[in-house]
Amino acid sequence: MLHVSGARLRTADDRPVRLRGVGLGGWMNMENFITGYPANEASMRAAVRQVLGEERAALFFERLLTSFFTERDAALLAGLGMNCVRIPISYRHFEADDRPFEIIEYGFHHLDRVIDLLGAHGIYSVIDLHALPGSQNQHWHSDNPTHVAAFWQHRHFQDRAVHLWEAIADHYRDNPWVAGYNPVNEPGDPTGKVIGPFYDRLVKAVRAADPRHVLFLDGNTYSTDFSIFREVYENTVFVCHDYALAGFAHGGGYPGYTQGRWCDKDELERTFEQRSRFQRETGTPLWVGEFGPVYTGDPERDGERYQILRDQLEIYDRHEAGWSLWTYKDVGLQGLVCAGGPYLERFGPFIDKKRRLGADRWGSTMEEGAEALAPLHALVETEFPAWDPYPWGARYQTDDLVRHILIAQALLPEYAELFRGLDDTELIALADSFALENCRRREPLLDLLGAALDGAASP
């Protein structure tokens, strides 16, 4: 079982381990850009249930969980030389909102299966609670249908999260292939006053249930602000996220300017050093829980994105930092492999419409439909010049409210209707489109990662 020793993770026999791998986004915590639906997961599932009914919707989603990650996927990652998968999960697999504090034991079924598959290939798992009751941040990836992170406003939600982590820690307390627990992905506490005491409470509760596993703790404001930690907990990795500005959908050339900022390898390193300053000052391990550019389909621009990734990996090697690339599998924006088959045949035009409207926050250039939104942005700038909402300011907030919530939710019925008329065999074929044997491999990315892992000198 891994433990923290100074600035390193080590095995029980004191061998150093640097965790390097991918995130399994879109599996036990679905995301709109990963599997092609609009808005947030719970709203999407409700819309699909209205079309298919409870039993047939359950058939599709259960099959998707089974097909999305199998032994073949574990073997692929092991063959690249990866030794870690960060597994995002939603609380909804383990607890229902109408029956709080009642653990759904079946929630462990698929999580156990994948952790065992990975362990059999020598790959550690980091269990990442990506969506907490009440939503711990302001965006879709915490299954938030609004822009309000109610988790920080209601003690009830915090109590439920602590209770759930007690159950998870108890379940995995003796599993050596679980590297540790990432209890709160990208928290967004607007006040910055609730999260510190909550972490104190959570750490004590998890340690009581499982005193040995490593904790992987994200900083506030989407894992960028570590001033909220009032102590350096034992056996803990403080996790930074390190997305490159030029690697976003709205990124410019590389090297080149994005939003008026020059971005090159030196700037990548300065940014990483700033984001990891807390870890270096406290002498704790460096681990980048999320990073990675998005791809455009333009060979020239994607070549620049691969160079961003190559430069980041070289920087992490130089700093002996571990990392978890976002993300393993999707419908084409970032994945190492991308779904194909009947799913893309049926949903491809809809995904294109989402892209045209910029309905997904991740992947939007914020310029889609610019003519329609320009008057609204001008109104906000003119009438409310001092408005600077958390976390990213007025322009992002306006886009989130109009494009990524209003327009995205208006698209839900259209997505759900694409399931109408399908028989069980066709539903299974849709889900199986995400099985590795039906996926397209992003070969340049796989080659890049394989070479980086093979060439890295540190263990």
Solvent accessible surface area in square Angstrom, and as a share of the most:
residue,aa,sasa,rsa
1,M,46,0.21
2,L,2,0.01
3,H,63,0.28
4,V,29,0.16
5,S,47,0.31
6,G,54,0.52
7,A,62,0.48
8,R,63,0.23
9,L,9,0.04
10,R,59,0.22
11,T,10,0.06
12,A,86,0.67
13,D,97,0.50
14,D,84,0.44
15,R,138,0.50
16,P,42,0.27
17,V,17,0.10
18,R,10,0.04
19,L,1,0.01
20,R,24,0.09
21,G,0,0.00
22,V,0,0.00
23,G,1,0.01
24,L,1,0.00
25,G,0,0.00
26,G,1,0.01
27,W,4,0.01
28,M,2,0.01
29,N,2,0.01
30,M,10,0.04
31,E,4,0.02
32,N,4,0.02
33,F,10,0.04
34,I,0,0.00
35,T,3,0.02
36,G,1,0.01
37,Y,1,0.00
38,P,0,0.00
39,A,6,0.04
40,N,4,0.02
41,E,6,0.03
42,A,26,0.20
43,S,28,0.18
44,M,1,0.01
45,R,46,0.17
46,A,42,0.32
47,A,14,0.11
48,V,0,0.00
49,R,88,0.32
50,Q,159,0.71
51,V,26,0.15
52,L,13,0.07
53,G,32,0.31
54,E,122,0.55
55,E,149,0.67
56,R,74,0.27
57,A,1,0.01
58,A,59,0.46
59,L,60,0.30
60,F,4,0.02
61,F,12,0.05
62,E,61,0.27
63,R,90,0.33
64,L,8,0.04
65,L,16,0.08
66,T,56,0.33
67,S,8,0.05
68,F,1,0.00
69,F,0,0.00
70,T,39,0.23
71,E,82,0.37
72,R,136,0.50
73,D,0,0.00
74,A,0,0.00
75,A,41,0.32
76,L,26,0.13
77,L,1,0.00
78,A,31,0.24
79,G,69,0.66
80,L,25,0.13
81,G,45,0.43
82,M,7,0.03
83,N,34,0.18
84,C,0,0.00
85,V,0,0.00
86,R,0,0.00
87,I,0,0.00
88,P,0,0.00
89,I,0,0.00
90,S,1,0.01
91,Y,6,0.02
92,R,93,0.34
93,H,33,0.15
94,F,0,0.00
95,E,2,0.01
96,A,36,0.28
97,D,72,0.37
98,D,121,0.63
99,R,146,0.53
100,P,45,0.28
101,F,83,0.35
102,E,85,0.38
103,I,42,0.21
104,I,70,0.36
105,E,118,0.53
106,Y,123,0.47
107,G,5,0.05
108,F,7,0.03
109,H,88,0.39
110,H,7,0.03
111,L,0,0.00
112,D,42,0.22
113,R,60,0.22
114,V,0,0.00
115,I,1,0.00
116,D,86,0.44
117,L,39,0.19
118,L,0,0.00
119,G,9,0.09
120,A,90,0.70
121,H,60,0.27
122,G,34,0.33
123,I,0,0.00
124,Y,28,0.11
125,S,0,0.00
126,V,0,0.00
127,I,0,0.00
128,D,0,0.00
129,L,0,0.00
130,H,4,0.02
131,A,0,0.00
132,L,1,0.01
133,P,1,0.01
134,G,20,0.20
135,S,9,0.06
136,Q,0,0.00
137,N,0,0.00
138,Q,14,0.06
139,H,13,0.06
140,W,30,0.10
141,H,15,0.07
142,S,1,0.01
143,D,5,0.02
144,N,8,0.04
145,P,59,0.37
146,T,61,0.36
147,H,66,0.29
148,V,63,0.36
149,A,5,0.04
150,A,23,0.18
151,F,0,0.00
152,W,13,0.05
153,Q,120,0.53
154,H,90,0.40
155,R,150,0.55
156,H,81,0.36
157,F,42,0.18
158,Q,16,0.07
159,D,40,0.21
160,R,6,0.02
161,A,1,0.00
162,V,10,0.06
163,H,59,0.26
164,L,1,0.01
165,W,1,0.00
166,E,65,0.29
167,A,26,0.20
168,I,0,0.00
169,A,0,0.00
170,D,84,0.43
171,H,79,0.35
172,Y,4,0.02
173,R,89,0.32
174,D,98,0.51
175,N,34,0.18
176,P,66,0.41
177,W,90,0.32
178,V,0,0.00
179,A,0,0.00
180,G,0,0.00
181,Y,1,0.00
182,N,0,0.00
183,P,0,0.00
184,V,0,0.00
185,N,0,0.00
186,E,15,0.07
187,P,0,0.00
188,G,0,0.00
189,D,1,0.01
190,P,71,0.45
191,T,87,0.51
192,G,26,0.25
193,K,164,0.69
194,V,46,0.26
195,I,0,0.00
196,G,5,0.05
197,P,61,0.38
198,F,6,0.02
199,Y,0,0.00
200,D,24,0.12
201,R,72,0.26
202,L,1,0.01
203,V,11,0.06
204,K,147,0.62
205,A,16,0.13
206,V,1,0.00
207,R,48,0.17
208,A,88,0.68
209,A,18,0.14
210,D,1,0.00
211,P,80,0.50
212,R,123,0.45
213,H,1,0.00
214,V,0,0.00
215,L,1,0.00
216,F,0,0.00
217,L,0,0.00
218,D,0,0.00
219,G,0,0.00
220,N,4,0.02
221,T,23,0.13
222,Y,17,0.07
223,S,0,0.00
224,T,55,0.32
225,D,46,0.24
226,F,14,0.06
227,S,97,0.62
228,I,16,0.08
229,F,19,0.08
230,R,159,0.58
231,E,95,0.43
232,V,70,0.40
233,Y,17,0.06
234,E,148,0.67
235,N,32,0.16
236,T,1,0.01
237,V,0,0.00
238,F,0,0.00
239,V,0,0.00
240,C,1,0.01
241,H,6,0.03
242,D,5,0.02
243,Y,24,0.09
244,A,9,0.07
245,L,36,0.18
246,A,1,0.01
247,G,3,0.02
248,F,50,0.21
249,A,21,0.16
250,H,43,0.19
251,G,5,0.05
252,G,19,0.18
253,G,24,0.23
254,Y,16,0.06
255,P,85,0.54
256,G,9,0.09
257,Y,142,0.54
258,T,3,0.02
259,Q,111,0.49
260,G,67,0.64
261,R,120,0.44
262,W,112,0.39
263,C,5,0.03
264,D,32,0.17
265,K,63,0.27
266,D,88,0.46
267,E,31,0.14
268,L,14,0.07
269,E,33,0.15
270,R,135,0.49
271,T,28,0.16
272,F,1,0.00
273,E,61,0.27
274,Q,108,0.48
275,R,54,0.20
276,S,0,0.00
277,R,133,0.49
278,F,42,0.18
279,Q,1,0.00
280,R,102,0.37
281,E,129,0.58
282,T,48,0.28
283,G,37,0.35
284,T,13,0.07
285,P,6,0.04
286,L,26,0.13
287,W,4,0.01
288,V,0,0.00
289,G,0,0.00
290,E,9,0.04
291,F,0,0.00
292,G,4,0.04
293,P,5,0.03
294,V,3,0.02
295,Y,11,0.04
296,T,70,0.41
297,G,66,0.63
298,D,71,0.37
299,P,115,0.73
300,E,137,0.61
301,R,78,0.28
302,D,14,0.07
303,G,37,0.35
304,E,40,0.18
305,R,1,0.01
306,Y,27,0.10
307,Q,67,0.30
308,I,1,0.00
309,L,0,0.00
310,R,95,0.35
311,D,10,0.05
312,Q,4,0.02
313,L,6,0.03
314,E,76,0.34
315,I,1,0.00
316,Y,1,0.00
317,D,44,0.23
318,R,134,0.49
319,H,44,0.20
320,E,86,0.39
321,A,0,0.00
322,G,3,0.03
323,W,4,0.01
324,S,1,0.01
325,L,5,0.02
326,W,11,0.04
327,T,0,0.00
328,Y,0,0.00
329,K,0,0.00
330,D,0,0.00
331,V,20,0.12
332,G,25,0.24
333,L,37,0.18
334,Q,4,0.02
335,G,0,0.00
336,L,0,0.00
337,V,0,0.00
338,C,1,0.00
339,A,2,0.02
340,G,15,0.14
341,G,33,0.31
342,P,56,0.36
343,Y,3,0.01
344,L,56,0.28
345,E,137,0.62
346,R,87,0.32
347,F,0,0.00
348,G,17,0.16
349,P,94,0.59
350,F,8,0.04
351,I,16,0.08
352,D,76,0.39
353,K,61,0.26
354,K,4,0.02
355,R,145,0.53
356,R,155,0.56
357,L,48,0.24
358,G,2,0.02
359,A,1,0.00
360,D,17,0.09
361,R,38,0.14
362,W,38,0.13
363,G,26,0.25
364,S,6,0.04
365,T,50,0.29
366,M,14,0.06
367,E,108,0.48
368,E,28,0.13
369,G,45,0.43
370,A,42,0.33
371,E,161,0.72
372,A,85,0.66
373,L,17,0.09
374,A,52,0.40
375,P,87,0.55
376,L,60,0.30
377,H,18,0.08
378,A,53,0.41
379,L,90,0.45
380,V,16,0.09
381,E,116,0.52
382,T,102,0.60
383,E,102,0.46
384,F,110,0.46
385,P,109,0.69
386,A,97,0.76
387,W,102,0.36
388,D,116,0.60
389,P,20,0.12
390,Y,63,0.24
391,P,24,0.15
392,W,103,0.36
393,G,11,0.11
394,A,25,0.19
395,R,89,0.32
396,Y,47,0.18
397,Q,19,0.09
398,T,8,0.04
399,D,1,0.00
400,D,8,0.04
401,L,63,0.31
402,V,31,0.18
403,R,3,0.01
404,H,19,0.09
405,I,33,0.17
406,L,113,0.56
407,I,47,0.24
408,A,0,0.00
409,Q,66,0.29
410,A,75,0.58
411,L,8,0.04
412,L,18,0.09
413,P,82,0.52
414,E,70,0.32
415,Y,5,0.02
416,A,2,0.02
417,E,82,0.37
418,L,48,0.24
419,F,1,0.00
420,R,130,0.47
421,G,77,0.74
422,L,16,0.08
423,D,77,0.40
424,D,67,0.34
425,T,101,0.59
426,E,75,0.34
427,L,0,0.00
428,I,48,0.24
429,A,36,0.28
430,L,5,0.03
431,A,0,0.00
432,D,30,0.16
433,S,0,0.00
434,F,1,0.00
435,A,7,0.05
436,L,8,0.04
437,E,104,0.47
438,N,66,0.34
439,C,19,0.12
440,R,135,0.49
441,R,104,0.38
442,R,21,0.08
443,E,89,0.40
444,P,75,0.47
445,L,1,0.01
446,L,10,0.05
447,D,95,0.49
448,L,14,0.07
449,L,0,0.00
450,G,18,0.17
451,A,69,0.54
452,A,26,0.20
453,L,18,0.09
454,D,127,0.66
455,G,64,0.61
456,A,21,0.16
457,A,107,0.83
458,S,21,0.13
459,P,71,0.45
